[in-house]
Amino acid sequence: MKVPFLDFQAPYLELKAELDAAYQRVMESGWYILGKEVEAFETEFAVYCETKYCIGVGNGLEALHLILRAMEIGVGDEVIVPANTYIASWLAVSQVGATLVPVEPDEQTYNINPSLIENAITDKTKAIMAVHLYGQPADMDAINEIAARHNLKVIEDAAQGHGARYKNRRVGSLGDAAGFSFYPTKNLGAIGDAGAVTTNNAELADKIRLLRNYGSRVKYENEIQGYNSRLDELQAAFLRVKLAKLDEWNARRVKIAEKYLKTLSKNPHLMLPFVPDWAEPVWHLFVVRHPNRYNLEQHLRKNGIATLIHYPIPPHLSDAYVGEGWHLDSFPVSERLSREILSLPIGSHLNEEQIEAVTKTLLEDV
């Protein structure tokens, strides 16, 4: 049996009538940039995230970049980031000219370790960026408490956390602002690139609206130097359809995760995800650890099961940051994780037979 890592066709077929109707509606409207579909999605997603404002932008990286710009963080400032994350979290900081200060993760949750943050703060620190890695919320109360004592901004990278809850509060509402990606692989995925910012700060929201549209509210009147980072009408229409299904699709992922956690605990070589009592993850990824990941990956591949590694190269070891002075063993926890982690299929459209094939294969001696 073949088990894909992610099935893009099944979600479309489930929502074919609604998605086709959304396409038709936009095409017939004759309006394709910053129109009624974007406005409606922004309202609906803000309500979903339990925030006052949502601003649609071009993608998740630009969401984080525009947040930092709107906060006037730049050259000479420092931003604390997780040492283990997708490189987009780091790139946003680099793009505004600020200095990255990586902090190692908690080895159980893989999210930034709050107990290590305080030692990383200097008089140049302006913000802490918390990433809700793999769809599990970071420990935001601990992070916000540290930030409040040091007068720092808190930015959520919620690119993998659509719908997750922390102590019964939605991800996206837990800091000063949050950046979302709607890349097609996400729990809430567009049919192309798309992103958004959520916040409860009216002034920040207004600044981001300006920045995303050339610094302009009125055509040809430019108040500040801005960017072109606008959520398309077509993508907004598709996202509105999928948003109505997000909780149901997340619930399917939760059920798959529960089965994995129960069944795979019988394999003594696997380290399974740990979920704190206060977290309600949405399982964007189901990441296991194995002392010999290569053999495990090959074993699954031979049995028709696709896996991925999120992420094989920590940002500090990538060529993009080769001149920054980091080296092997700069962040040993992140490096160890990168050598051992493996993501299993957990898409919302896996069927029972596919789930059974994954668990059966993983219980074989590797």
C-alpha positions, 0 to 999 in steps of 0.5 A: 500500500502507498501512503502519501505524506500529504494528499492534496487532491482529497481536500479539493474533492471533498469541497469541490462544489464550494471551491469551484463556486468560490472561483466562479464568484471571484472571476465573475466579480471582476475584482481581484485585489483587496476586495470583498473576499479579502475583507470577509476572510479577514473578519472571519479569521479574526473571529476564529482566532479570537482577535480584533484584527486580521490583515491578509498578506502575501505569505507567512514570511511577509507576515512576520516581516511586516510585523517587525517593520510595523513594530519599528524593529531594525538595525541595532535591535535584537530579536530572540528566536527559537534555534530550531525552526523553519528558516522563515522565522529567522529570515524575517528578522534578518530582512529588517536588519535586526540581530538574531539571538537563537535560544534552544528548545525544550527537548520534550515539546521542541518549542523554545525553552522559556527557562533559557530566554532570560539569559539571552536578553540584553539592553538591545533586545526588542522582541521574542518570537515564539514559534508554535512548532509542528502545530503545538503552542509554545508556553506563552504565559511563561514567555509573556511574563518574561517579556512584560518584565523586560518591556519586550514585544511578543510575536507568534509565528503561527504558521503551523498552528491554525486552530491550536489552543493554549490554556483554552485560548487560540493561537494567534491571540497570545502575543502582540501580533501573530504571523500565519502562513496559508501555504498549501501544506498547512492545516488551513492551506490556500491554493498557492501562497498566502498569509495573514497577521492577527493582532488586538492592537489597532495602531499595529493593524493600521500600520501593517495595512499600510505596509502591505499596500505600498504604504498607501490607503488612497491610490497614488497617495503614499504615506510611508515606504511600503511593500506589495504583500496583498492576499489575493481575492481568489485565495481569500475566497478559497480560504473562506471555504476551507476555514469553515472545515478547519475544526473538523479537519483538525479533529481528524488529525487529533484522532490520528495522533491519538491512535499513533500515540497509543499504538506506537508506544509499543516500539521502544526505539521511538520517542513520541511527541509530548503534549503538556496538559495546557496544550491542544495541538492541531498536529500540523506534523506528527514528529517522532525521534529515532536513534537511527533515523536513516534506517527507519526512513528507509524501512518506511519507504520500502513499505510505501510510506512517505515521510519528511524531515522537518528540518534536516538543517538547523538555520544556524548551520545553513549556508544562508547564515554561514558568515554569522559565526555559528558552527557545529555544536553552537546549539547542540539540542537543535542539532541533535533533534535535526539528526533524529526527527522524522515526520509521519503522515498525518494529513486530515484525509488519511484513511483507516487502512493507511493509518493501519499500514503506518502503525504496523510498519513502525511496530516491525523491528527496525 
